[in-house]
Amino acid sequence: MDDILHGTLTSSPVFTKAVDLDSVPEGYEAMDEREAIKTLVTLDE
């Protein structure tokens, strides 16, 4: 996880969609409709 957070490793091959915490239902819908393989939930600090 540290490598991803510091930018030395990209998560793009794993996550095909990113959503914020309020959009989690949209992420699940995209996976259900096969528009996304894995959805990354981002948290704004």
CNS distance restraints for C-alpha pairs under 8 A (distance, minus, plus):
assign (resid   1 and name CA) (resid   5 and name CA) 6.23 0.50 0.50
assign (resid   2 and name CA) (resid   6 and name CA) 6.03 0.50 0.50
assign (resid   3 and name CA) (resid   7 and name CA) 6.01 0.50 0.50
assign (resid   3 and name CA) (resid   8 and name CA) 5.06 0.50 0.50
assign (resid   3 and name CA) (resid   9 and name CA) 5.22 0.50 0.50
assign (resid   4 and name CA) (resid   8 and name CA) 6.11 0.50 0.50
assign (resid   4 and name CA) (resid   9 and name CA) 4.87 0.50 0.50
assign (resid   4 and name CA) (resid  10 and name CA) 5.83 0.50 0.50
assign (resid   4 and name CA) (resid  11 and name CA) 6.64 0.50 0.50
assign (resid  11 and name CA) (resid  15 and name CA) 6.14 0.50 0.50
assign (resid  12 and name CA) (resid  16 and name CA) 6.49 0.50 0.50
assign (resid  14 and name CA) (resid  37 and name CA) 7.87 0.50 0.50
assign (resid  14 and name CA) (resid  38 and name CA) 6.57 0.50 0.50
assign (resid  15 and name CA) (resid  36 and name CA) 7.97 0.50 0.50
assign (resid  15 and name CA) (resid  37 and name CA) 6.81 0.50 0.50
assign (resid  15 and name CA) (resid  38 and name CA) 4.72 0.50 0.50
assign (resid  15 and name CA) (resid  39 and name CA) 5.48 0.50 0.50
assign (resid  15 and name CA) (resid  40 and name CA) 5.92 0.50 0.50
assign (resid  16 and name CA) (resid  36 and name CA) 5.48 0.50 0.50
assign (resid  16 and name CA) (resid  37 and name CA) 5.89 0.50 0.50
assign (resid  16 and name CA) (resid  38 and name CA) 5.67 0.50 0.50
assign (resid  16 and name CA) (resid  39 and name CA) 6.19 0.50 0.50
assign (resid  16 and name CA) (resid  40 and name CA) 7.83 0.50 0.50
assign (resid  17 and name CA) (resid  27 and name CA) 7.28 0.50 0.50
assign (resid  17 and name CA) (resid  36 and name CA) 5.98 0.50 0.50
assign (resid  17 and name CA) (resid  37 and name CA) 7.77 0.50 0.50
assign (resid  17 and name CA) (resid  38 and name CA) 6.60 0.50 0.50
assign (resid  17 and name CA) (resid  39 and name CA) 4.76 0.50 0.50
assign (resid  17 and name CA) (resid  40 and name CA) 6.16 0.50 0.50
assign (resid  18 and name CA) (resid  27 and name CA) 7.57 0.50 0.50
assign (resid  18 and name CA) (resid  39 and name CA) 5.48 0.50 0.50
assign (resid  18 and name CA) (resid  40 and name CA) 4.57 0.50 0.50
assign (resid  18 and name CA) (resid  41 and name CA) 5.87 0.50 0.50
assign (resid  18 and name CA) (resid  42 and name CA) 6.81 0.50 0.50
assign (resid  19 and name CA) (resid  23 and name CA) 5.59 0.50 0.50
assign (resid  19 and name CA) (resid  24 and name CA) 6.39 0.50 0.50
assign (resid  19 and name CA) (resid  26 and name CA) 7.82 0.50 0.50
assign (resid  19 and name CA) (resid  27 and name CA) 6.46 0.50 0.50
assign (resid  19 and name CA) (resid  39 and name CA) 7.10 0.50 0.50
assign (resid  19 and name CA) (resid  40 and name CA) 6.26 0.50 0.50
assign (resid  19 and name CA) (resid  41 and name CA) 5.10 0.50 0.50
assign (resid  19 and name CA) (resid  42 and name CA) 6.05 0.50 0.50
assign (resid  20 and name CA) (resid  24 and name CA) 6.75 0.50 0.50
assign (resid  20 and name CA) (resid  41 and name CA) 5.42 0.50 0.50
assign (resid  20 and name CA) (resid  42 and name CA) 4.87 0.50 0.50
assign (resid  20 and name CA) (resid  43 and name CA) 6.15 0.50 0.50
assign (resid  20 and name CA) (resid  44 and name CA) 7.84 0.50 0.50
assign (resid  21 and name CA) (resid  41 and name CA) 6.04 0.50 0.50
assign (resid  21 and name CA) (resid  42 and name CA) 6.49 0.50 0.50
assign (resid  21 and name CA) (resid  43 and name CA) 6.39 0.50 0.50
assign (resid  23 and name CA) (resid  27 and name CA) 6.57 0.50 0.50
assign (resid  24 and name CA) (resid  28 and name CA) 6.41 0.50 0.50
assign (resid  24 and name CA) (resid  41 and name CA) 7.00 0.50 0.50
assign (resid  25 and name CA) (resid  29 and name CA) 6.19 0.50 0.50
assign (resid  26 and name CA) (resid  30 and name CA) 6.13 0.50 0.50
assign (resid  27 and name CA) (resid  31 and name CA) 6.36 0.50 0.50
assign (resid  27 and name CA) (resid  36 and name CA) 7.82 0.50 0.50
assign (resid  27 and name CA) (resid  39 and name CA) 5.78 0.50 0.50
assign (resid  28 and name CA) (resid  32 and name CA) 6.10 0.50 0.50
assign (resid  28 and name CA) (resid  39 and name CA) 7.60 0.50 0.50
assign (resid  29 and name CA) (resid  33 and name CA) 6.08 0.50 0.50
assign (resid  30 and name CA) (resid  34 and name CA) 6.09 0.50 0.50
assign (resid  30 and name CA) (resid  35 and name CA) 4.91 0.50 0.50
assign (resid  30 and name CA) (resid  36 and name CA) 5.39 0.50 0.50
assign (resid  31 and name CA) (resid  35 and name CA) 5.79 0.50 0.50
assign (resid  31 and name CA) (resid  36 and name CA) 4.71 0.50 0.50
assign (resid  31 and name CA) (resid  37 and name CA) 5.77 0.50 0.50
assign (resid  31 and name CA) (resid  38 and name CA) 6.82 0.50 0.50
assign (resid  31 and name CA) (resid  39 and name CA) 7.46 0.50 0.50
